[in-house]
């Protein structure tokens, strides 16, 4: 996101993202507290860990794919020039 955003808007974009993250935090506390009444906390932590690991691996795959596509585009531009 930081590489795709114009530098003059970067502070605003990051500020909005941080505000959203801070706003969602209380919702997460409420949801986790409500779920902990019905499900064991160890199970909730396990589910959260698996979800975060899955998101991280998916993001790593997407980033590697994007980097490979960008390298191919740069090398194609260099060959045509």
Contact map, one row per residue, 1 for C-alpha under 8 A:
111110000000000000000000000000000000000000000000000000000000000000000000000000000
111110000100000000000000000000000000000000000000000000000000000000000000000000000
111111000000000000000000000000000000000000000000000000000000000000000000000000000
111111000000000000000000000000000000000000000000000000000000000000000000000000000
111111101100000000000000000000000000000000000000000000000000000000000000000000000
001111111100000000000000000000000000000000000000000000000000000000000000000000000
000011111110000000000000000000000000000000000000000000000000000000000000000000000
000001111110000000000000000000000000000000000000000000000000000000000000000000000
000011111111100000000000000000000000000000000000000000000000000000000000000000000
010011111111110000000000000000000000000000000000000000000000000000000000000000000
000000111111111000000000000000000000000000000000000000000000000000000000000000000
000000001111111100000000000000000000000000000000000000000000000000000000000000000
000000001111111110000000000000000000000000000000000000000000000000000000000000000
000000000111111111000000000000000000000000000000000000000000000000000000000000000
000000000011111111100000000000000000000000000000000000000000000000000000000000000
000000000001111111110000000000000000000000000000000000000000000000000000000000000
000000000000111111111000000000000000000000000000000000000000000000000000000000000
000000000000011111111100000000000000000000000000000000000000000000000000000000000
000000000000001111111110000000000000000000000000000000000000000000000000000000000
000000000000000111111111000000000000000000000000000000000000000000000000000000000
000000000000000011111111100000000000000000000000000000000000000000000000000000000
000000000000000001111111110000000000000000000000000000000000000000000000000000000
000000000000000000111111111000000000000000000000000000000000000000000000000000000
000000000000000000011111111100000000000000000000000000000000000000000000000000000
000000000000000000001111111110000000000000000000000000000000000000000000000000000
000000000000000000000111111111000000000000000000000000000000000000000000000000000
000000000000000000000011111111100000000000000000000000000000000000000000000000000
000000000000000000000001111111110000000000000000000000000000000000000000000000000
000000000000000000000000111111111000000000000000000000000000000000000000000000000
000000000000000000000000011111111100000000000000000000000000000000000000000000000
000000000000000000000000001111111110000000000000000000000000000000000000000000000
000000000000000000000000000111111111000000010000000000000000000000000000000000000
000000000000000000000000000011111111100000000000000000000000000000000000000000000
000000000000000000000000000001111111110000000000000000000000000000000000000000000
000000000000000000000000000000111111111000010000000000000000000000000000000000000
000000000000000000000000000000011111111110010000000000000000000000000000000000000
000000000000000000000000000000001111111100000000000000000000000000000000000000000
000000000000000000000000000000000111111100000000000000000000000000000000000000000
000000000000000000000000000000000011111110110000000000000000000000000000000000000
000000000000000000000000000000000001111111110000000000000000000000000000000000000
000000000000000000000000000000000001001111111000000000000000000000000000000000000
000000000000000000000000000000000000000111111100000000000000000000000000000000000
000000000000000000000000000000000000001111111110000000000000000000000000000000000
000000000000000000000000000000010011001111111111000000000000000000000000000000000
000000000000000000000000000000000000000011111111100000000000000000000000000000000
000000000000000000000000000000000000000001111111110000000000000000000000000000000
000000000000000000000000000000000000000000111111111000000000000000000000000000000
000000000000000000000000000000000000000000011111111100000000000000000000000000000
000000000000000000000000000000000000000000001111111110000000000000000000000000000
000000000000000000000000000000000000000000000111111111000000000000000000000000000
000000000000000000000000000000000000000000000011111111100000000000000000000000000
000000000000000000000000000000000000000000000001111111110000000000000000000000000
000000000000000000000000000000000000000000000000111111111000000000000000000000000
000000000000000000000000000000000000000000000000011111111100000000000000000000000
000000000000000000000000000000000000000000000000001111111110000000000000000000000
000000000000000000000000000000000000000000000000000111111111000000000000000000000
000000000000000000000000000000000000000000000000000011111111100000000000000000000
000000000000000000000000000000000000000000000000000001111111110000000000000000000
000000000000000000000000000000000000000000000000000000111111111000000000000000000
000000000000000000000000000000000000000000000000000000011111111100000000000000000
000000000000000000000000000000000000000000000000000000001111111110000000000000000
000000000000000000000000000000000000000000000000000000000111111111000000000000000
000000000000000000000000000000000000000000000000000000000011111111100000000000000
000000000000000000000000000000000000000000000000000000000001111111110000000000000
000000000000000000000000000000000000000000000000000000000000111111111000000000000
000000000000000000000000000000000000000000000000000000000000011111111100000000000
000000000000000000000000000000000000000000000000000000000000001111111110000000000
000000000000000000000000000000000000000000000000000000000000000111111111000000000
000000000000000000000000000000000000000000000000000000000000000011111111100000000
000000000000000000000000000000000000000000000000000000000000000001111111110000000
000000000000000000000000000000000000000000000000000000000000000000111111111000000
000000000000000000000000000000000000000000000000000000000000000000011111111100000
000000000000000000000000000000000000000000000000000000000000000000001111111110000
000000000000000000000000000000000000000000000000000000000000000000000111111111000
000000000000000000000000000000000000000000000000000000000000000000000011111111100
000000000000000000000000000000000000000000000000000000000000000000000001111111110
000000000000000000000000000000000000000000000000000000000000000000000000111111111
000000000000000000000000000000000000000000000000000000000000000000000000011111111
000000000000000000000000000000000000000000000000000000000000000000000000001111111
000000000000000000000000000000000000000000000000000000000000000000000000000111111
000000000000000000000000000000000000000000000000000000000000000000000000000011111
